[in-house]
Amino acid sequence: MKRYVRLEQPLVRDGDALRVATWDEALDRAAAAIARAKQRGADRSFGMFSCSKATNEVNYVAQKFARVAVGSNNIDSCNRT
């Protein structure tokens, strides 16, 4: 049986290695990566799929992230099937 260890601090990639980072650095890197993706046309290439087993709140946040943060309307869910 595999045992998984919960991450207790953010990790960032430097080259091929992961290293411990501050939350500010990790969030800044994530925001910068999303901004770069938007500049490269993520509004047309990014898609979000949510699940009916998730809560309404989780599905709401997922679609809000796709629409506001990424700028994509490509959102689908198994709720409609």
PDB file of N, CA, C and O in Angstrom:
ATOM      1  N   MET A   1       0.840  -1.182   0.000  1.00  0.00           N
ATOM      2  CA  MET A   1       0.000   0.000   0.000  1.00  0.00           C
ATOM      3  C   MET A   1       0.888   1.249   0.000  1.00  0.00           C
ATOM      4  O   MET A   1       1.825   1.364   0.790  1.00  0.00           O
ATOM      5  N   LYS A   2       0.569   2.183  -0.908  1.00  0.00           N
ATOM      6  CA  LYS A   2       1.337   3.424  -0.990  1.00  0.00           C
ATOM      7  C   LYS A   2       0.904   4.374   0.099  1.00  0.00           C
ATOM      8  O   LYS A   2      -0.284   4.495   0.401  1.00  0.00           O
ATOM      9  N   ARG A   3       1.858   5.034   0.676  1.00  0.00           N
ATOM     10  CA  ARG A   3       1.575   6.075   1.659  1.00  0.00           C
ATOM     11  C   ARG A   3       1.958   7.410   1.053  1.00  0.00           C
ATOM     12  O   ARG A   3       3.030   7.551   0.464  1.00  0.00           O
ATOM     13  N   TYR A   4       1.097   8.367   1.197  1.00  0.00           N
ATOM     14  CA  TYR A   4       1.354   9.696   0.681  1.00  0.00           C
ATOM     15  C   TYR A   4       1.610  10.645   1.840  1.00  0.00           C
ATOM     16  O   TYR A   4       1.007  10.518   2.906  1.00  0.00           O
ATOM     17  N   VAL A   5       2.489  11.576   1.628  1.00  0.00           N
ATOM     18  CA  VAL A   5       2.819  12.567   2.636  1.00  0.00           C
ATOM     19  C   VAL A   5       2.223  13.901   2.204  1.00  0.00           C
ATOM     20  O   VAL A   5       2.410  14.336   1.067  1.00  0.00           O
ATOM     21  N   ARG A   6       1.522  14.530   3.096  1.00  0.00           N
ATOM     22  CA  ARG A   6       0.926  15.833   2.799  1.00  0.00           C
ATOM     23  C   ARG A   6       2.021  16.899   2.764  1.00  0.00           C
ATOM     24  O   ARG A   6       2.884  16.958   3.641  1.00  0.00           O
ATOM     25  N   LEU A   7       1.963  17.736   1.733  1.00  0.00           N
ATOM     26  CA  LEU A   7       2.905  18.854   1.657  1.00  0.00           C
ATOM     27  C   LEU A   7       2.552  19.866   2.748  1.00  0.00           C
ATOM     28  O   LEU A   7       1.385  20.218   2.923  1.00  0.00           O
ATOM     29  N   GLU A   8       3.541  20.317   3.457  1.00  0.00           N
ATOM     30  CA  GLU A   8       3.318  21.290   4.519  1.00  0.00           C
ATOM     31  C   GLU A   8       3.827  22.676   4.166  1.00  0.00           C
ATOM     32  O   GLU A   8       3.591  23.641   4.892  1.00  0.00           O
ATOM     33  N   GLN A   9       4.528  22.767   3.043  1.00  0.00           N
ATOM     34  CA  GLN A   9       5.036  24.049   2.582  1.00  0.00           C
ATOM     35  C   GLN A   9       5.123  23.998   1.062  1.00  0.00           C
ATOM     36  O   GLN A   9       5.248  22.919   0.482  1.00  0.00           O
ATOM     37  N   PRO A  10       5.058  25.147   0.420  1.00  0.00           N
ATOM     38  CA  PRO A  10       5.085  25.141  -1.042  1.00  0.00           C
ATOM     39  C   PRO A  10       6.460  24.754  -1.579  1.00  0.00           C
ATOM     40  O   PRO A  10       7.490  25.028  -0.963  1.00  0.00           O
ATOM     41  N   LEU A  11       6.447  24.114  -2.735  1.00  0.00           N
ATOM     42  CA  LEU A  11       7.666  23.766  -3.446  1.00  0.00           C
ATOM     43  C   LEU A  11       7.632  24.447  -4.811  1.00  0.00           C
ATOM     44  O   LEU A  11       6.576  24.538  -5.437  1.00  0.00           O
ATOM     45  N   VAL A  12       8.772  24.919  -5.266  1.00  0.00           N
ATOM     46  CA  VAL A  12       8.883  25.502  -6.600  1.00  0.00           C
ATOM     47  C   VAL A  12       9.993  24.786  -7.343  1.00  0.00           C
ATOM     48  O   VAL A  12      10.931  24.261  -6.743  1.00  0.00           O
ATOM     49  N   ARG A  13       9.867  24.776  -8.656  1.00  0.00           N
ATOM     50  CA  ARG A  13      10.855  24.086  -9.480  1.00  0.00           C
ATOM     51  C   ARG A  13      11.945  25.056  -9.907  1.00  0.00           C
ATOM     52  O   ARG A  13      11.672  26.131 -10.440  1.00  0.00           O
ATOM     53  N   ASP A  14      13.173  24.655  -9.663  1.00  0.00           N
ATOM     54  CA  ASP A  14      14.351  25.352 -10.166  1.00  0.00           C
ATOM     55  C   ASP A  14      15.116  24.356 -11.014  1.00  0.00           C
ATOM     56  O   ASP A  14      15.787  23.468 -10.488  1.00  0.00           O
ATOM     57  N   GLY A  15      15.016  24.502 -12.326  1.00  0.00           N
ATOM     58  CA  GLY A  15      15.628  23.523 -13.217  1.00  0.00           C
ATOM     59  C   GLY A  15      14.904  22.189 -13.092  1.00  0.00           C
ATOM     60  O   GLY A  15      13.698  22.113 -13.329  1.00  0.00           O
ATOM     61  N   ASP A  16      15.615  21.160 -12.728  1.00  0.00           N
ATOM     62  CA  ASP A  16      15.015  19.833 -12.572  1.00  0.00           C
ATOM     63  C   ASP A  16      14.660  19.513 -11.127  1.00  0.00           C
ATOM     64  O   ASP A  16      14.082  18.462 -10.847  1.00  0.00           O
ATOM     65  N   ALA A  17      14.997  20.398 -10.218  1.00  0.00           N
ATOM     66  CA  ALA A  17      14.810  20.108  -8.793  1.00  0.00           C
ATOM     67  C   ALA A  17      13.688  20.959  -8.201  1.00  0.00           C
ATOM     68  O   ALA A  17      13.394  22.056  -8.676  1.00  0.00           O
ATOM     69  N   LEU A  18      13.074  20.421  -7.154  1.00  0.00           N
ATOM     70  CA  LEU A  18      12.102  21.175  -6.375  1.00  0.00           C
ATOM     71  C   LEU A  18      12.789  21.678  -5.118  1.00  0.00           C
ATOM     72  O   LEU A  18      13.634  21.004  -4.530  1.00  0.00           O
ATOM     73  N   ARG A  19      12.395  22.900  -4.721  1.00  0.00           N
ATOM     74  CA  ARG A  19      12.946  23.437  -3.481  1.00  0.00           C
ATOM     75  C   ARG A  19      11.828  24.111  -2.701  1.00  0.00           C
ATOM     76  O   ARG A  19      10.817  24.532  -3.262  1.00  0.00           O
ATOM     77  N   VAL A  20      12.035  24.203  -1.401  1.00  0.00           N
ATOM     78  CA  VAL A  20      11.065  24.855  -0.529  1.00  0.00           C
ATOM     79  C   VAL A  20      11.059  26.352  -0.834  1.00  0.00           C
ATOM     80  O   VAL A  20      12.106  26.963  -1.051  1.00  0.00           O
ATOM     81  N   ALA A  21       9.858  26.926  -0.847  1.00  0.00           N
ATOM     82  CA  ALA A  21       9.706  28.359  -1.115  1.00  0.00           C
ATOM     83  C   ALA A  21       8.744  28.959  -0.105  1.00  0.00           C
ATOM     84  O   ALA A  21       8.049  28.243   0.616  1.00  0.00           O
ATOM     85  N   THR A  22       8.718  30.261  -0.065  1.00  0.00           N
ATOM     86  CA  THR A  22       7.718  30.941   0.758  1.00  0.00           C
ATOM     87  C   THR A  22       6.385  30.924   0.017  1.00  0.00           C
ATOM     88  O   THR A  22       6.337  30.710  -1.194  1.00  0.00           O
ATOM     89  N   TRP A  23       5.318  31.151   0.753  1.00  0.00           N
ATOM     90  CA  TRP A  23       4.007  31.215   0.107  1.00  0.00           C
ATOM     91  C   TRP A  23       3.953  32.377  -0.872  1.00  0.00           C
ATOM     92  O   TRP A  23       3.376  32.251  -1.952  1.00  0.00           O
ATOM     93  N   ASP A  24       4.542  33.494  -0.510  1.00  0.00           N
ATOM     94  CA  ASP A  24       4.542  34.655  -1.410  1.00  0.00           C
ATOM     95  C   ASP A  24       5.228  34.331  -2.732  1.00  0.00           C
ATOM     96  O   ASP A  24       4.717  34.675  -3.798  1.00  0.00           O
ATOM     97  N   GLU A  25       6.385  33.670  -2.669  1.00  0.00           N
ATOM     98  CA  GLU A  25       7.089  33.317  -3.901  1.00  0.00           C
ATOM     99  C   GLU A  25       6.275  32.336  -4.739  1.00  0.00           C
ATOM    100  O   GLU A  25       6.166  32.494  -5.955  1.00  0.00           O
ATOM    101  N   ALA A  26       5.707  31.325  -4.091  1.00  0.00           N
ATOM    102  CA  ALA A  26       4.932  30.324  -4.829  1.00  0.00           C
ATOM    103  C   ALA A  26       3.708  30.952  -5.486  1.00  0.00           C
ATOM    104  O   ALA A  26       3.411  30.652  -6.643  1.00  0.00           O
ATOM    105  N   LEU A  27       2.998  31.813  -4.776  1.00  0.00           N
ATOM    106  CA  LEU A  27       1.814  32.460  -5.345  1.00  0.00           C
ATOM    107  C   LEU A  27       2.193  33.437  -6.451  1.00  0.00           C
ATOM    108  O   LEU A  27       1.486  33.543  -7.453  1.00  0.00           O
ATOM    109  N   ASP A  28       3.305  34.153  -6.278  1.00  0.00           N
ATOM    110  CA  ASP A  28       3.779  35.057  -7.342  1.00  0.00           C
ATOM    111  C   ASP A  28       4.116  34.274  -8.609  1.00  0.00           C
ATOM    112  O   ASP A  28       3.794  34.708  -9.715  1.00  0.00           O
ATOM    113  N   ARG A  29       4.760  33.126  -8.448  1.00  0.00           N
ATOM    114  CA  ARG A  29       5.089  32.297  -9.616  1.00  0.00           C
ATOM    115  C   ARG A  29       3.828  31.779 -10.296  1.00  0.00           C
ATOM    116  O   ARG A  29       3.746  31.766 -11.524  1.00  0.00           O
ATOM    117  N   ALA A  30       2.855  31.355  -9.513  1.00  0.00           N
ATOM    118  CA  ALA A  30       1.602  30.860 -10.094  1.00  0.00           C
ATOM    119  C   ALA A  30       0.879  31.973 -10.846  1.00  0.00           C
ATOM    120  O   ALA A  30       0.388  31.760 -11.955  1.00  0.00           O
ATOM    121  N   ALA A  31       0.813  33.156 -10.244  1.00  0.00           N
ATOM    122  CA  ALA A  31       0.149  34.290 -10.900  1.00  0.00           C
ATOM    123  C   ALA A  31       0.874  34.669 -12.193  1.00  0.00           C
ATOM    124  O   ALA A  31       0.235  34.980 -13.198  1.00  0.00           O
ATOM    125  N   ALA A  32       2.198  34.642 -12.163  1.00  0.00           N
ATOM    126  CA  ALA A  32       2.970  34.976 -13.364  1.00  0.00           C
ATOM    127  C   ALA A  32       2.740  33.946 -14.463  1.00  0.00           C
ATOM    128  O   ALA A  32       2.652  34.306 -15.637  1.00  0.00           O
ATOM    129  N   ALA A  33       2.643  32.674 -14.099  1.00  0.00           N
ATOM    130  CA  ALA A  33       2.401  31.622 -15.093  1.00  0.00           C
ATOM    131  C   ALA A  33       1.010  31.757 -15.710  1.00  0.00           C
ATOM    132  O   ALA A  33       0.844  31.535 -16.909  1.00  0.00           O
ATOM    133  N   ILE A  34       0.019  32.114 -14.914  1.00  0.00           N
ATOM    134  CA  ILE A  34      -1.334  32.325 -15.446  1.00  0.00           C
ATOM    135  C   ILE A  34      -1.333  33.532 -16.380  1.00  0.00           C
ATOM    136  O   ILE A  34      -1.962  33.494 -17.438  1.00  0.00           O
ATOM    137  N   ALA A  35      -0.639  34.593 -16.006  1.00  0.00           N
ATOM    138  CA  ALA A  35      -0.559  35.788 -16.867  1.00  0.00           C
ATOM    139  C   ALA A  35       0.112  35.454 -18.196  1.00  0.00           C
ATOM    140  O   ALA A  35      -0.339  35.909 -19.247  1.00  0.00           O
ATOM    141  N   ARG A  36       1.198  34.655 -18.159  1.00  0.00           N
ATOM    142  CA  ARG A  36       1.858  34.250 -19.409  1.00  0.00           C
ATOM    143  C   ARG A  36       0.924  33.405 -20.267  1.00  0.00           C
ATOM    144  O   ARG A  36       0.888  33.564 -21.487  1.00  0.00           O
ATOM    145  N   ALA A  37       0.174  32.517 -19.642  1.00  0.00           N
ATOM    146  CA  ALA A  37      -0.762  31.679 -20.392  1.00  0.00           C
ATOM    147  C   ALA A  37      -1.836  32.536 -21.064  1.00  0.00           C
ATOM    148  O   ALA A  37      -2.205  32.282 -22.210  1.00  0.00           O
ATOM    149  N   LYS A  38      -2.336  33.550 -20.355  1.00  0.00           N
ATOM    150  CA  LYS A  38      -3.330  34.447 -20.946  1.00  0.00           C
ATOM    151  C   LYS A  38      -2.767  35.173 -22.152  1.00  0.00           C
ATOM    152  O   LYS A  38      -3.461  35.343 -23.155  1.00  0.00           O
ATOM    153  N   GLN A  39      -1.507  35.608 -22.065  1.00  0.00           N
ATOM    154  CA  GLN A  39      -0.867  36.311 -23.188  1.00  0.00           C
ATOM    155  C   GLN A  39      -0.708  35.402 -24.396  1.00  0.00           C
ATOM    156  O   GLN A  39      -0.695  35.874 -25.532  1.00  0.00           O
ATOM    157  N   ARG A  40      -0.589  34.112 -24.160  1.00  0.00           N
ATOM    158  CA  ARG A  40      -0.401  33.138 -25.244  1.00  0.00           C
ATOM    159  C   ARG A  40      -1.718  32.568 -25.762  1.00  0.00           C
ATOM    160  O   ARG A  40      -1.715  31.635 -26.565  1.00  0.00           O
ATOM    161  N   GLY A  41      -2.835  33.117 -25.315  1.00  0.00           N
ATOM    162  CA  GLY A  41      -4.117  32.699 -25.858  1.00  0.00           C
ATOM    163  C   GLY A  41      -4.841  31.638 -25.058  1.00  0.00           C
ATOM    164  O   GLY A  41      -5.552  30.811 -25.628  1.00  0.00           O
ATOM    165  N   ALA A  42      -4.673  31.647 -23.755  1.00  0.00           N
ATOM    166  CA  ALA A  42      -5.333  30.636 -22.921  1.00  0.00           C
ATOM    167  C   ALA A  42      -6.855  30.743 -22.983  1.00  0.00           C
ATOM    168  O   ALA A  42      -7.559  29.779 -22.682  1.00  0.00           O
ATOM    169  N   ASP A  43      -7.362  31.911 -23.370  1.00  0.00           N
ATOM    170  CA  ASP A  43      -8.817  32.043 -23.479  1.00  0.00           C
ATOM    171  C   ASP A  43      -9.388  31.097 -24.530  1.00  0.00           C
ATOM    172  O   ASP A  43     -10.574  30.770 -24.490  1.00  0.00           O
ATOM    173  N   ARG A  44      -8.556  30.659 -25.465  1.00  0.00           N
ATOM    174  CA  ARG A  44      -9.003  29.721 -26.498  1.00  0.00           C
ATOM    175  C   ARG A  44      -8.457  28.310 -26.287  1.00  0.00           C
ATOM    176  O   ARG A  44      -9.016  27.347 -26.813  1.00  0.00           O
ATOM    177  N   SER A  45      -7.377  28.180 -25.527  1.00  0.00           N
ATOM    178  CA  SER A  45      -6.741  26.863 -25.401  1.00  0.00           C
ATOM    179  C   SER A  45      -6.960  26.205 -24.045  1.00  0.00           C
ATOM    180  O   SER A  45      -6.645  25.026 -23.884  1.00  0.00           O
ATOM    181  N   PHE A  46      -7.485  26.927 -23.076  1.00  0.00           N
ATOM    182  CA  PHE A  46      -7.684  26.397 -21.730  1.00  0.00           C
ATOM    183  C   PHE A  46      -9.121  25.931 -21.571  1.00  0.00           C
ATOM    184  O   PHE A  46     -10.046  26.582 -22.057  1.00  0.00           O
ATOM    185  N   GLY A  47      -9.310  24.822 -20.903  1.00  0.00           N
ATOM    186  CA  GLY A  47     -10.651  24.332 -20.608  1.00  0.00           C
ATOM    187  C   GLY A  47     -10.726  23.820 -19.190  1.00  0.00           C
ATOM    188  O   GLY A  47      -9.731  23.364 -18.628  1.00  0.00           O
ATOM    189  N   MET A  48     -11.909  23.897 -18.614  1.00  0.00           N
ATOM    190  CA  MET A  48     -12.133  23.439 -17.244  1.00  0.00           C
ATOM    191  C   MET A  48     -13.287  22.450 -17.268  1.00  0.00           C
ATOM    192  O   MET A  48     -14.326  22.708 -17.875  1.00  0.00           O
ATOM    193  N   PHE A  49     -13.096  21.318 -16.605  1.00  0.00           N
ATOM    194  CA  PHE A  49     -14.163  20.333 -16.475  1.00  0.00           C
ATOM    195  C   PHE A  49     -14.381  20.091 -14.999  1.00  0.00           C
ATOM    196  O   PHE A  49     -13.437  19.794 -14.267  1.00  0.00           O
ATOM    197  N   SER A  50     -15.618  20.215 -14.558  1.00  0.00           N
ATOM    198  CA  SER A  50     -15.923  20.000 -13.146  1.00  0.00           C
ATOM    199  C   SER A  50     -16.788  18.759 -12.989  1.00  0.00           C
ATOM    200  O   SER A  50     -17.243  18.172 -13.971  1.00  0.00           O
ATOM    201  N   CYS A  51     -17.003  18.375 -11.754  1.00  0.00           N
ATOM    202  CA  CYS A  51     -17.678  17.109 -11.472  1.00  0.00           C
ATOM    203  C   CYS A  51     -18.896  17.328 -10.582  1.00  0.00           C
ATOM    204  O   CYS A  51     -18.878  18.173  -9.687  1.00  0.00           O
ATOM    205  N   SER A  52     -19.940  16.569 -10.831  1.00  0.00           N
ATOM    206  CA  SER A  52     -21.151  16.696 -10.029  1.00  0.00           C
ATOM    207  C   SER A  52     -20.953  16.182  -8.607  1.00  0.00           C
ATOM    208  O   SER A  52     -21.759  16.488  -7.729  1.00  0.00           O
ATOM    209  N   LYS A  53     -19.907  15.415  -8.364  1.00  0.00           N
ATOM    210  CA  LYS A  53     -19.645  14.931  -7.007  1.00  0.00           C
ATOM    211  C   LYS A  53     -18.993  16.003  -6.134  1.00  0.00           C
ATOM    212  O   LYS A  53     -18.937  15.861  -4.913  1.00  0.00           O
ATOM    213  N   ALA A  54     -18.504  17.067  -6.753  1.00  0.00           N
ATOM    214  CA  ALA A  54     -17.959  18.187  -5.994  1.00  0.00           C
ATOM    215  C   ALA A  54     -19.117  19.039  -5.478  1.00  0.00           C
ATOM    216  O   ALA A  54     -20.237  18.951  -5.981  1.00  0.00           O
ATOM    217  N   THR A  55     -18.842  19.845  -4.492  1.00  0.00           N
ATOM    218  CA  THR A  55     -19.887  20.716  -3.961  1.00  0.00           C
ATOM    219  C   THR A  55     -20.179  21.847  -4.944  1.00  0.00           C
ATOM    220  O   THR A  55     -19.375  22.140  -5.830  1.00  0.00           O
ATOM    221  N   ASN A  56     -21.325  22.469  -4.776  1.00  0.00           N
ATOM    222  CA  ASN A  56     -21.665  23.629  -5.613  1.00  0.00           C
ATOM    223  C   ASN A  56     -20.624  24.722  -5.456  1.00  0.00           C
ATOM    224  O   ASN A  56     -20.281  25.407  -6.420  1.00  0.00           O
ATOM    225  N   GLU A  57     -20.122  24.882  -4.237  1.00  0.00           N
ATOM    226  CA  GLU A  57     -19.129  25.918  -3.979  1.00  0.00           C
ATOM    227  C   GLU A  57     -17.832  25.640  -4.743  1.00  0.00           C
ATOM    228  O   GLU A  57     -17.245  26.558  -5.317  1.00  0.00           O
ATOM    229  N   VAL A  58     -17.384  24.391  -4.753  1.00  0.00           N
ATOM    230  CA  VAL A  58     -16.159  24.035  -5.473  1.00  0.00           C
ATOM    231  C   VAL A  58     -16.355  24.246  -6.973  1.00  0.00           C
ATOM    232  O   VAL A  58     -15.474  24.788  -7.640  1.00  0.00           O
ATOM    233  N   ASN A  59     -17.502  23.823  -7.510  1.00  0.00           N
ATOM    234  CA  ASN A  59     -17.779  24.030  -8.930  1.00  0.00           C
ATOM    235  C   ASN A  59     -17.870  25.513  -9.267  1.00  0.00           C
ATOM    236  O   ASN A  59     -17.424  25.931 -10.336  1.00  0.00           O
ATOM    237  N   TYR A  60     -18.435  26.307  -8.379  1.00  0.00           N
ATOM    238  CA  TYR A  60     -18.527  27.752  -8.605  1.00  0.00           C
ATOM    239  C   TYR A  60     -17.132  28.363  -8.668  1.00  0.00           C
ATOM    240  O   TYR A  60     -16.844  29.153  -9.567  1.00  0.00           O
ATOM    241  N   VAL A  61     -16.272  28.009  -7.730  1.00  0.00           N
ATOM    242  CA  VAL A  61     -14.916  28.562  -7.709  1.00  0.00           C
ATOM    243  C   VAL A  61     -14.145  28.125  -8.951  1.00  0.00           C
ATOM    244  O   VAL A  61     -13.378  28.910  -9.507  1.00  0.00           O
ATOM    245  N   ALA A  62     -14.337  26.889  -9.390  1.00  0.00           N
ATOM    246  CA  ALA A  62     -13.640  26.402 -10.583  1.00  0.00           C
ATOM    247  C   ALA A  62     -14.047  27.210 -11.812  1.00  0.00           C
ATOM    248  O   ALA A  62     -13.188  27.638 -12.583  1.00  0.00           O
ATOM    249  N   GLN A  63     -15.355  27.422 -12.001  1.00  0.00           N
ATOM    250  CA  GLN A  63     -15.788  28.175 -13.175  1.00  0.00           C
ATOM    251  C   GLN A  63     -15.396  29.635 -13.055  1.00  0.00           C
ATOM    252  O   GLN A  63     -15.091  30.275 -14.061  1.00  0.00           O
ATOM    253  N   LYS A  64     -15.399  30.175 -11.841  1.00  0.00           N
ATOM    254  CA  LYS A  64     -14.991  31.561 -11.650  1.00  0.00           C
ATOM    255  C   LYS A  64     -13.506  31.729 -11.977  1.00  0.00           C
ATOM    256  O   LYS A  64     -13.112  32.721 -12.592  1.00  0.00           O
ATOM    257  N   PHE A  65     -12.681  30.758 -11.567  1.00  0.00           N
ATOM    258  CA  PHE A  65     -11.257  30.792 -11.889  1.00  0.00           C
ATOM    259  C   PHE A  65     -11.050  30.781 -13.398  1.00  0.00           C
ATOM    260  O   PHE A  65     -10.273  31.574 -13.930  1.00  0.00           O
ATOM    261  N   ALA A  66     -11.750  29.876 -14.086  1.00  0.00           N
ATOM    262  CA  ALA A  66     -11.589  29.773 -15.537  1.00  0.00           C
ATOM    263  C   ALA A  66     -12.002  31.063 -16.224  1.00  0.00           C
ATOM    264  O   ALA A  66     -11.319  31.522 -17.140  1.00  0.00           O
ATOM    265  N   ARG A  67     -13.102  31.648 -15.798  1.00  0.00           N
ATOM    266  CA  ARG A  67     -13.610  32.853 -16.463  1.00  0.00           C
ATOM    267  C   ARG A  67     -12.818  34.112 -16.106  1.00  0.00           C
ATOM    268  O   ARG A  67     -12.479  34.901 -16.989  1.00  0.00           O
ATOM    269  N   VAL A  68     -12.523  34.304 -14.827  1.00  0.00           N
ATOM    270  CA  VAL A  68     -11.911  35.557 -14.380  1.00  0.00           C
ATOM    271  C   VAL A  68     -10.388  35.501 -14.457  1.00  0.00           C
ATOM    272  O   VAL A  68      -9.766  36.393 -15.035  1.00  0.00           O
ATOM    273  N   ALA A  69      -9.785  34.471 -13.886  1.00  0.00           N
ATOM    274  CA  ALA A  69      -8.322  34.413 -13.829  1.00  0.00           C
ATOM    275  C   ALA A  69      -7.713  34.093 -15.194  1.00  0.00           C
ATOM    276  O   ALA A  69      -6.733  34.713 -15.606  1.00  0.00           O
ATOM    277  N   VAL A  70      -8.309  33.110 -15.895  1.00  0.00           N
ATOM    278  CA  VAL A  70      -7.732  32.669 -17.168  1.00  0.00           C
ATOM    279  C   VAL A  70      -8.383  33.372 -18.351  1.00  0.00           C
ATOM    280  O   VAL A  70      -7.745  33.535 -19.391  1.00  0.00           O
ATOM    281  N   GLY A  71      -9.628  33.789 -18.217  1.00  0.00           N
ATOM    282  CA  GLY A  71     -10.323  34.465 -19.303  1.00  0.00           C
ATOM    283  C   GLY A  71     -10.956  33.510 -20.297  1.00  0.00           C
ATOM    284  O   GLY A  71     -11.194  33.875 -21.449  1.00  0.00           O
ATOM    285  N   SER A  72     -11.230  32.284 -19.858  1.00  0.00           N
ATOM    286  CA  SER A  72     -11.794  31.271 -20.752  1.00  0.00           C
ATOM    287  C   SER A  72     -13.243  30.968 -20.392  1.00  0.00           C
ATOM    288  O   SER A  72     -13.596  30.873 -19.217  1.00  0.00           O
ATOM    289  N   ASN A  73     -14.063  30.821 -21.402  1.00  0.00           N
ATOM    290  CA  ASN A  73     -15.444  30.374 -21.196  1.00  0.00           C
ATOM    291  C   ASN A  73     -15.592  28.886 -21.493  1.00  0.00           C
ATOM    292  O   ASN A  73     -16.707  28.369 -21.551  1.00  0.00           O
ATOM    293  N   ASN A  74     -14.473  28.203 -21.680  1.00  0.00           N
ATOM    294  CA  ASN A  74     -14.502  26.768 -21.988  1.00  0.00           C
ATOM    295  C   ASN A  74     -14.642  25.968 -20.706  1.00  0.00           C
ATOM    296  O   ASN A  74     -13.663  25.455 -20.163  1.00  0.00           O
ATOM    297  N   ILE A  75     -15.881  25.871 -20.232  1.00  0.00           N
ATOM    298  CA  ILE A  75     -16.174  25.201 -18.971  1.00  0.00           C
ATOM    299  C   ILE A  75     -17.271  24.181 -19.230  1.00  0.00           C
ATOM    300  O   ILE A  75     -18.276  24.483 -19.873  1.00  0.00           O
ATOM    301  N   ASP A  76     -17.069  22.979 -18.727  1.00  0.00           N
ATOM    302  CA  ASP A  76     -18.079  21.937 -18.886  1.00  0.00           C
ATOM    303  C   ASP A  76     -18.166  21.163 -17.577  1.00  0.00           C
ATOM    304  O   ASP A  76     -17.311  21.276 -16.699  1.00  0.00           O
ATOM    305  N   SER A  77     -19.222  20.379 -17.480  1.00  0.00           N
ATOM    306  CA  SER A  77     -19.442  19.613 -16.264  1.00  0.00           C
ATOM    307  C   SER A  77     -20.245  18.368 -16.582  1.00  0.00           C
ATOM    308  O   SER A  77     -21.043  18.356 -17.520  1.00  0.00           O
ATOM    309  N   CYS A  78     -20.036  17.335 -15.813  1.00  0.00           N
ATOM    310  CA  CYS A  78     -20.828  16.130 -16.005  1.00  0.00           C
ATOM    311  C   CYS A  78     -22.246  16.329 -15.455  1.00  0.00           C
ATOM    312  O   CYS A  78     -23.078  15.430 -15.580  1.00  0.00           O
ATOM    313  N   ASN A  79     -22.535  17.476 -14.855  1.00  0.00           N
ATOM    314  CA  ASN A  79     -23.869  17.765 -14.349  1.00  0.00           C
ATOM    315  C   ASN A  79     -24.916  17.796 -15.468  1.00  0.00           C
ATOM    316  O   ASN A  79     -26.083  17.484 -15.229  1.00  0.00           O
ATOM    317  N   ARG A  80     -24.523  18.159 -16.647  1.00  0.00           N
ATOM    318  CA  ARG A  80     -25.491  18.325 -17.734  1.00  0.00           C
ATOM    319  C   ARG A  80     -25.778  17.036 -18.479  1.00  0.00           C
ATOM    320  O   ARG A  80     -26.661  17.016 -19.336  1.00  0.00           O
ATOM    321  N   THR A  81     -25.059  15.950 -18.182  1.00  0.00           N
ATOM    322  CA  THR A  81     -25.288  14.692 -18.911  1.00  0.00           C
ATOM    323  C   THR A  81     -26.294  13.821 -18.229  1.00  0.00           C
ATOM    324  O   THR A  81     -26.597  12.731 -18.715  1.00  0.00           O
TER     325      THR A  81
END
